[in-house]
Amino acid sequence: MKLLTLILLPFLSFSLFGDYIIEVSISEQRLYLINNGNVIRSYPISSSAYGEGQIENSLKTPLGKHEVRTKIGTNVPKYQFFVSREHISQKVEIIHEAIDSPDDFITTRIMWLSGMKEGFNKGGNVDSFNRFIYIHGTHEEGLIGEKASHGCIRMLNHDVLELFRIIPTKTAVNIYL
């Protein structure tokens, strides 16, 4: 039985380890919020315009198992932004068309991810937390649904507000192709 458990453990859902899990499908450009094995929310997202990968400074979205290490932005008004995780008390202009602006504003809320697999997305030059990989709002809402970020998972501002309210820190996040 122990051998069977060890063989199956990598394939088991995170639902065994917490109430909520987040599954991010790169191919679908969707984030699924799962509770007790059931999808309770489905949100469109944008992952990296540069593809998928773990290496620092690559601007790619890291794959694999993560957790929400910290949440930033409680009580920040919708559409305001952050610089280096510090709230800037100013609204940004939301772009509803599919326009890639020269800016990359992080808006409304931040859920900062930490990798869970040493040498893959944790530690050294592959550490998702040290790469500042977030789930966050964006001012480029017209690009949601296509690969457009610089490594993070972007969401519509009203969606990131809702997700932020629902999930606790330590929520498991799995990013896959």
C-alpha contacts under 8 A as a table, 3 or more apart, distances in Angstrom:
res1	aa1	res2	aa2	distance
1	M	4	L	5.12
1	M	5	T	6.24
2	K	5	T	5.12
2	K	6	L	6.25
3	L	6	L	5.10
3	L	7	I	6.19
4	L	7	I	5.11
4	L	8	L	6.11
5	T	8	L	5.19
5	T	9	L	5.73
6	L	9	L	5.31
6	L	10	P	7.85
7	I	10	P	7.15
8	L	11	F	5.47
8	L	12	L	6.45
9	L	12	L	5.32
12	L	16	L	7.75
13	S	16	L	6.41
14	F	17	F	5.40
14	F	18	G	6.82
14	F	21	I	6.30
14	F	172	A	6.47
15	S	18	G	5.43
15	S	19	D	6.34
15	S	20	Y	6.68
15	S	21	I	6.28
15	S	34	I	7.99
15	S	35	N	7.37
15	S	36	N	6.31
15	S	37	G	6.46
18	G	21	I	7.14
18	G	171	T	7.03
18	G	172	A	7.47
19	D	35	N	5.81
19	D	36	N	6.29
20	Y	33	L	6.93
20	Y	34	I	5.58
20	Y	35	N	4.74
20	Y	36	N	7.13
20	Y	167	I	6.84
20	Y	171	T	6.14
20	Y	172	A	7.16
21	I	33	L	5.98
21	I	34	I	5.15
21	I	35	N	6.61
21	I	171	T	5.94
21	I	172	A	4.96
21	I	173	V	5.95
21	I	174	N	7.90
22	I	31	L	6.76
22	I	32	Y	5.65
22	I	33	L	4.77
22	I	34	I	6.14
22	I	171	T	7.36
22	I	172	A	6.13
22	I	173	V	4.58
22	I	174	N	6.26
23	E	31	L	5.73
23	E	32	Y	5.08
23	E	33	L	6.58
23	E	34	I	7.60
23	E	173	V	5.82
23	E	174	N	4.90
23	E	175	I	6.11
23	E	176	Y	7.77
24	V	29	Q	7.47
24	V	30	R	5.91
24	V	31	L	4.41
24	V	32	Y	6.28
24	V	173	V	7.38
24	V	174	N	6.06
24	V	175	I	4.67
24	V	176	Y	6.27
25	S	28	E	5.35
25	S	29	Q	5.68
25	S	30	R	5.39
25	S	31	L	6.31
25	S	175	I	6.31
25	S	176	Y	5.48
25	S	177	L	5.82
26	I	29	Q	4.88
26	I	30	R	6.94
26	I	47	S	6.73
26	I	175	I	7.24
26	I	176	Y	6.08
26	I	177	L	4.84
27	S	177	L	5.51
29	Q	44	P	5.97
29	Q	45	I	5.26
29	Q	46	S	6.00
29	Q	47	S	6.97
29	Q	145	G	5.48
29	Q	146	E	6.52
29	Q	147	K	7.57
30	R	42	S	6.70
30	R	43	Y	5.51
30	R	44	P	4.51
30	R	45	I	5.24
30	R	46	S	7.92
30	R	145	G	7.45
31	L	42	S	5.75
31	L	43	Y	5.14
31	L	44	P	6.31
31	L	45	I	6.42
32	Y	39	V	6.36
32	Y	40	I	7.65
32	Y	41	R	5.84
32	Y	42	S	4.58
32	Y	43	Y	6.47
33	L	39	V	5.72
33	L	40	I	5.80
33	L	41	R	5.06
33	L	42	S	6.33
34	I	37	G	5.94
34	I	38	N	5.26
34	I	39	V	4.37
34	I	40	I	5.67
34	I	41	R	7.19
35	N	38	N	5.33
35	N	39	V	6.48
35	N	40	I	6.52
39	V	42	S	7.25
43	Y	155	M	7.60
43	Y	159	D	6.90
44	P	144	I	6.38
44	P	145	G	5.43
44	P	155	M	6.80
44	P	156	L	7.73
45	I	144	I	5.30
45	I	145	G	5.30
45	I	146	E	7.42
45	I	153	I	6.42
45	I	154	R	5.47
45	I	155	M	4.95
45	I	156	L	7.44
46	S	143	L	7.10
46	S	144	I	5.05
46	S	145	G	5.43
46	S	146	E	5.35
46	S	147	K	5.04
46	S	148	A	5.76
46	S	149	S	6.14
46	S	153	I	5.75
46	S	154	R	5.02
46	S	155	M	6.72
47	S	51	G	7.81
47	S	61	T	6.22
47	S	146	E	7.33
47	S	147	K	4.96
47	S	148	A	6.17
47	S	149	S	5.37
47	S	150	H	7.70
47	S	151	G	6.37
47	S	152	C	6.11
47	S	153	I	4.99
47	S	154	R	6.55
48	S	51	G	5.41
48	S	52	E	6.95
48	S	59	L	6.90
48	S	60	K	5.40
48	S	61	T	5.36
48	S	147	K	5.24
48	S	148	A	5.38
48	S	149	S	4.22
48	S	150	H	5.11
48	S	151	G	4.57
48	S	152	C	6.54
48	S	153	I	7.51
49	A	60	K	7.50
49	A	147	K	4.55
49	A	148	A	4.31
49	A	149	S	5.49
49	A	150	H	6.48
49	A	151	G	7.70
50	Y	58	S	7.80
50	Y	59	L	6.30
50	Y	60	K	5.36
50	Y	61	T	7.96
50	Y	147	K	7.90
50	Y	149	S	7.98
50	Y	150	H	7.12
50	Y	151	G	7.61
51	G	60	K	5.25
51	G	61	T	6.48
51	G	147	K	7.82
52	E	60	K	4.79
52	E	61	T	4.65
52	E	62	P	5.76
52	E	63	L	6.79
52	E	151	G	7.99
53	G	58	S	7.35
53	G	60	K	5.11
53	G	61	T	5.73
53	G	62	P	4.89
53	G	63	L	6.63
54	Q	58	S	7.66
54	Q	60	K	6.87
54	Q	61	T	7.01
54	Q	62	P	4.67
54	Q	63	L	6.99
54	Q	120	F	6.95
54	Q	121	N	5.95
54	Q	126	V	4.95
54	Q	127	D	7.42
54	Q	128	S	7.29
55	I	58	S	5.72
55	I	60	K	7.76
55	I	125	N	5.80
55	I	126	V	4.74
55	I	127	D	7.90
56	E	59	L	7.44
56	E	125	N	5.43
56	E	126	V	5.75
56	E	127	D	7.41
56	E	131	R	5.93
57	N	131	R	7.53
58	S	151	G	7.99
59	L	150	H	4.81
59	L	151	G	4.68
60	K	150	H	6.48
60	K	151	G	4.41
60	K	152	C	7.91
61	T	133	I	7.85
61	T	150	H	7.67
61	T	151	G	4.21
61	T	152	C	5.99
61	T	153	I	7.58
62	P	121	N	6.87
62	P	128	S	6.92
62	P	151	G	7.33
62	P	175	I	7.26
63	L	121	N	7.48
63	L	174	N	7.43
63	L	175	I	4.87
63	L	176	Y	5.56
63	L	177	L	7.75
64	G	115	G	7.59
64	G	116	M	7.96
64	G	117	K	7.81
64	G	121	N	7.22
64	G	174	N	5.47
64	G	175	I	5.13
64	G	176	Y	6.21
65	K	115	G	6.24
65	K	116	M	5.63
65	K	117	K	7.01
65	K	172	A	7.21
65	K	173	V	5.82
65	K	174	N	4.48
65	K	175	I	6.51
66	H	113	L	6.15
66	H	114	S	5.33
66	H	115	G	4.31
66	H	116	M	5.13
66	H	172	A	5.94
66	H	173	V	4.85
66	H	174	N	6.00
66	H	175	I	7.78
67	E	113	L	5.57
67	E	114	S	5.43
67	E	115	G	6.64
67	E	116	M	7.12
67	E	169	T	7.70
67	E	170	K	5.29
67	E	171	T	5.38
67	E	172	A	4.39
67	E	173	V	5.21
68	V	71	K	7.32
68	V	111	M	6.02
68	V	112	W	5.69
68	V	113	L	4.69
68	V	114	S	6.36
68	V	168	P	7.92
68	V	169	T	5.20
68	V	170	K	4.93
68	V	171	T	5.36
68	V	172	A	6.65
68	V	173	V	7.12
69	R	111	M	7.50
69	R	112	W	5.81
69	R	113	L	5.61
69	R	114	S	5.82
69	R	169	T	5.73
69	R	170	K	5.67
70	T	111	M	6.00
70	T	112	W	5.41
70	T	113	L	7.44
70	T	169	T	5.73
70	T	170	K	7.81
71	K	74	T	7.78
71	K	109	R	7.61
71	K	110	I	5.76
71	K	111	M	4.59
71	K	112	W	6.28
71	K	164	F	7.57
71	K	169	T	6.67
72	I	85	R	7.29
72	I	109	R	6.01
72	I	110	I	4.97
72	I	111	M	6.38
72	I	112	W	7.82
73	G	76	V	5.21
73	G	87	H	7.32
73	G	108	T	6.68
73	G	109	R	4.90
73	G	110	I	6.37
74	T	109	R	7.30
76	V	80	Q	7.01
76	V	87	H	7.53
76	V	108	T	6.44
76	V	109	R	7.56
77	P	80	Q	5.95
77	P	108	T	6.63
78	K	91	K	7.93
78	K	107	T	7.56
78	K	108	T	4.94
78	K	157	N	6.90
78	K	158	H	7.78
78	K	161	L	7.88
79	Y	91	K	5.28
79	Y	92	V	5.94
79	Y	93	E	7.92
79	Y	94	I	7.61
79	Y	107	T	5.61
79	Y	108	T	5.23
79	Y	139	H	7.42
79	Y	157	N	6.89
80	Q	87	H	7.54
80	Q	88	I	6.65
80	Q	89	S	6.18
80	Q	90	Q	5.30
80	Q	91	K	4.28
80	Q	92	V	6.03
80	Q	107	T	5.55
80	Q	108	T	5.56
81	F	87	H	6.04
81	F	88	I	5.53
81	F	89	S	7.26
81	F	90	Q	6.83
81	F	91	K	6.79
81	F	92	V	6.90
81	F	105	F	6.38
81	F	106	I	5.51
81	F	107	T	4.13
81	F	108	T	6.07
82	F	85	R	5.24
82	F	86	E	5.09
82	F	87	H	4.49
82	F	88	I	5.45
82	F	105	F	7.26
82	F	106	I	5.63
82	F	107	T	6.22
83	V	86	E	5.24
83	V	87	H	6.68
83	V	88	I	6.94
83	V	106	I	7.48
85	R	110	I	7.89
92	V	105	F	7.98
92	V	139	H	6.62
93	E	139	H	6.50
94	I	138	T	7.91
94	I	139	H	4.52
94	I	140	E	6.17
94	I	141	E	6.67
95	I	98	A	7.71
95	I	99	I	7.14
95	I	139	H	5.91
95	I	140	E	4.95
95	I	141	E	5.85
95	I	142	G	6.02
96	H	140	E	6.67
96	H	141	E	5.31
96	H	142	G	4.19
96	H	143	L	7.88
97	E	140	E	7.85
97	E	141	E	7.45
97	E	142	G	4.36
97	E	143	L	7.24
98	A	140	E	7.58
98	A	141	E	7.78
98	A	142	G	4.34
98	A	143	L	4.86
99	I	140	E	7.12
99	I	142	G	6.72
99	I	143	L	6.80
100	D	140	E	7.03
100	D	143	L	7.37
100	D	148	A	7.61
101	S	104	D	7.45
101	S	140	E	7.54
104	D	138	T	7.53
104	D	139	H	7.67
104	D	149	S	7.96
105	F	138	T	5.97
105	F	139	H	6.08
106	I	109	R	7.81
106	I	110	I	7.70
106	I	136	H	6.24
106	I	137	G	5.85
106	I	138	T	5.43
106	I	139	H	7.43
107	T	110	I	7.71
107	T	136	H	6.53
107	T	137	G	4.57
107	T	138	T	5.20
107	T	139	H	6.70
107	T	157	N	7.22
108	T	136	H	7.25
108	T	137	G	5.54
108	T	138	T	7.85
108	T	157	N	6.23
108	T	160	V	7.48
108	T	161	L	7.06
109	R	136	H	5.54
109	R	137	G	6.06
109	R	157	N	8.00
109	R	160	V	6.48
109	R	161	L	6.57
109	R	164	F	7.09
110	I	134	Y	6.15
110	I	135	I	5.89
110	I	136	H	4.68
110	I	137	G	7.32
111	M	134	Y	5.38
111	M	135	I	5.06
111	M	136	H	6.38
111	M	164	F	7.38
112	W	129	F	6.95
112	W	132	F	6.94
112	W	133	I	6.13
112	W	134	Y	4.42
112	W	135	I	6.56
113	L	128	S	6.53
113	L	129	F	5.67
113	L	132	F	7.61
113	L	133	I	5.72
113	L	134	Y	5.57
113	L	135	I	7.50
114	S	121	N	7.95
114	S	122	K	7.20
114	S	127	D	7.45
114	S	128	S	5.46
114	S	129	F	4.53
114	S	133	I	7.82
115	G	118	E	7.74
115	G	120	F	7.94
115	G	121	N	4.74
115	G	122	K	4.77
115	G	127	D	6.41
115	G	128	S	5.37
115	G	129	F	6.67
116	M	121	N	6.62
116	M	122	K	5.99
117	K	120	F	5.45
117	K	121	N	5.65
117	K	122	K	5.54
118	E	121	N	6.36
118	E	122	K	4.60
118	E	123	G	5.89
119	G	122	K	5.64
119	G	123	G	5.87
119	G	124	G	6.92
119	G	126	V	6.77
120	F	123	G	7.86
120	F	126	V	6.20
120	F	127	D	7.75
121	N	126	V	4.97
121	N	127	D	4.93
121	N	128	S	5.58
122	K	126	V	5.86
122	K	127	D	4.04
122	K	128	S	6.23
122	K	129	F	7.64
123	G	126	V	6.02
123	G	127	D	4.70
124	G	127	D	6.06
126	V	131	R	7.71
127	D	130	N	5.35
127	D	131	R	6.11
128	S	131	R	4.90
128	S	132	F	6.36
128	S	133	I	5.56
129	F	132	F	5.19
129	F	133	I	6.03
130	N	133	I	7.77
133	I	151	G	6.62
133	I	152	C	5.09
133	I	153	I	7.77
134	Y	152	C	5.14
134	Y	153	I	6.21
135	I	152	C	6.10
135	I	153	I	4.66
135	I	154	R	5.88
135	I	155	M	7.21
135	I	160	V	7.84
136	H	152	C	7.56
136	H	153	I	6.46
136	H	154	R	5.21
136	H	155	M	5.96
136	H	157	N	7.99
136	H	160	V	6.36
137	G	154	R	5.62
137	G	155	M	4.94
137	G	156	L	5.68
137	G	157	N	4.81
137	G	160	V	5.86
138	T	141	E	6.17
138	T	154	R	6.02
138	T	155	M	6.39
138	T	156	L	6.50
138	T	157	N	6.61
140	E	143	L	5.75
140	E	144	I	7.36
141	E	144	I	5.39
141	E	155	M	7.63
141	E	156	L	5.81
141	E	157	N	7.97
143	L	146	E	5.89
143	L	147	K	7.70
143	L	148	A	6.45
144	I	147	K	7.78
144	I	148	A	7.67
144	I	154	R	7.23
144	I	155	M	6.72
144	I	156	L	7.01
149	S	152	C	6.02
149	S	153	I	7.03
149	S	154	R	6.71
155	M	159	D	6.36
155	M	160	V	5.81
156	L	159	D	5.23
156	L	160	V	6.22
157	N	160	V	5.20
157	N	161	L	6.21
158	H	161	L	5.17
158	H	162	E	6.40
159	D	162	E	5.16
159	D	163	L	6.20
160	V	163	L	5.08
160	V	164	F	5.89
161	L	164	F	5.20
161	L	165	R	6.32
162	E	165	R	5.24
162	E	166	I	6.40
163	L	166	I	5.18
163	L	167	I	6.22
164	F	167	I	5.82
164	F	168	P	7.87
167	I	171	T	6.54
168	P	171	T	5.92
